[in-house]
Amino acid sequence: MASRRFPRVLVTLPAMVLGAVAALYLLLLAGDMLMQIRRLSDQTRLLTKRLNPYVRKVAGTRLGMLYFNLSALHHVGRRSGREYVTPLSAYPFGDGFVLAVAYPYVDWRENVLAAGECTLTWNGKEYALEQPEVISRREAMSAYPLLVRPFLAGAAGQNEFLWLHRAETPRRQLHAG
């Protein structure tokens, strides 16, 4: 009787873990689809701004890579000239990285387009980037893993992607002041 129980546990435990992972994935996907509602999207954006100081600590590190390639984008404000660090997901693409614009209007996108350059901390390394290009969803999707693509299915205006090319001459800082 005890010998029949042991193999059953070996089958049941992995099935339970797999079921929990699948349920979590579906829950995240459902939450992402709710982001299409503008009011919820705006509330999420405000919450994200409050959480950014804590998220910045892991963004760009190897630990941050475990959560959708969480990276740190260093950019300069187009009006203030102030340096900002924005945590976001970045995926290698062509000669640089592709970034999904998570909301219809975001400051980091406008800042990077105005400056034409930025720095990305990705997987513990810094990359000087330049020549931002707005690219189509079809072009950008090839950079994303299959399990990430459903999260980019038009939620919260993610119909725009920014492709940043690696700079030919590395910069130590964005602007030497």
N, C-alpha and C positions, 0 to 999 in steps of 0.2 A: 504494500500500500504506500509506504514512504518512497519507494523507488519510482512510482508513477507520479507522485507529486512533484518531484524535483524537475523532470523534463517539462511539466506543465508550467512551472514558474519561469523556466528559461524561455518559454514562448510568450507567456502572458506579460512579463515585465517589459521586454522590448516593444511589444504591441502597445502597451499603455504609454510608454515614452513617445513612440511615434504618433499616437493619437493626440497626445498633449501638444506636441510640436505642430501638428497639422491644425489643431484648434487655435493655437496662438497665431499662426500664420493667417488663418481665415479671419480672426478677430482684428488683426492689424489691417488687413485688406478692407474689411467692412468700415473700419474707422477712417481709412483713407478715402473711401467713396463718400462718406459723410462730409468730407472737406469740400465737396463741390457746392455745398450750401454756403453762400457768401458770408452770412452772419457767423456761422461756425468757423469759417476760414479766418475771418478777422479776429475772432476770440483766440483762436489757436496761434495766430501770428503774435498777438500781444503776450500770450503766455510764453511763447518761444523767446521773445525779447527779454522776459524776466528770468528765464532759465539759462540764457546764453552765458552769463558769467561762470556758471558751474560747468556747463558743457564744454566751454573753451579749454578747460583744464585737461580734457582727454582728447579733444579734437586735434587731429594731425599726428597722434601717437599710435603706436602699434595696438594699444587697447581700443582706441577709437575706430580702428579699421574693422573691428568685430561688429560695429553697428553701421551698416550701409556705407562703409568707407568714409566715416566721419573725418573731415579734414578741416583745416583752419585757413580761411582766405584773408590775407592781409591786404587792405586797400586804403586809399586816401579819399576822404570826403571831397566831393566836387565843389562844394561851396565853402566848407569850413577849413579844408586843408588838414584836418585832423586824421590821424591814423586809426583805422578800425580793424578788428578781427572778428570775422563772422564764421561760426561753425556751420558747415554744410557738407553734403556728400559729393565727392568727386571721383570720377572714374577715368582711367587712362583712355585716350582716344587720339589716334593719329600721332602727331608730334607733340601732343600736350595732354590736356584734360578736358572733359565735358562736365558741365554743371547744369543741373535742372533748376530752372527758375520756379521756385515753389509757389509763389503767389503772383497775381497779375501785376503788381507793382512792388518792387523791392529796391531799397537804397543801394545795396551792394552792386546790383546789376548796373544801375545808372552810374555809380562811381567808377566801376571798372571800364565801362564803355567810354566815359568822359576822359579818364586818365590814359586809357589804352595799355595799361600795364597793372600788374599786381604780383603778389607772391603767394604761393600755396604751400602749406605744410601738409605733407601727405606721407603717411607711414614713417614718420620720424625724420623725413628729409624735406628740405626747402627747395622749391622750384620757382625760378623767376619766369613769369608768364607775360605775354604781350599779344597784340593783334587779336582782340576779342572778336569773335564772329557769332552772330545769331544763326543757328542752324535748325533745320526741321526735325520734327520728332522722328521721322523715318531714318534720317542720318544718325541721330544720337542713339537710337535704340541698340545699335550694334555694340556700343560700349558697355551696356548694362547686362549683368547676368540674368538668366531666365527667371529666377525667383524674385528679382527686384523689379522687373518690367511691369507686373500688374500694379505696383504702387505708383507708377508713373502714367497711369491710364487716364490722363486728363484731369486728375483731381486738383482742385484749387487753382486751376489755370496753368497746369504744367504742360503747356503746349509750346513752350519756348525753352530752348537750351542754349547755353553759351559755351562755345569752343574756344579755349585759350591755348595758344601755341607757346612752346618753350622759347624763351629768349635766347638769342645767340650768345650774348655776353652776360654771364651771371652778375647779379647785383647783390651787394651785401645788405642794403636796406632799400626801401622804396624810394625815399628821398633823403639825401644827406642834408640835414638842417643845420 
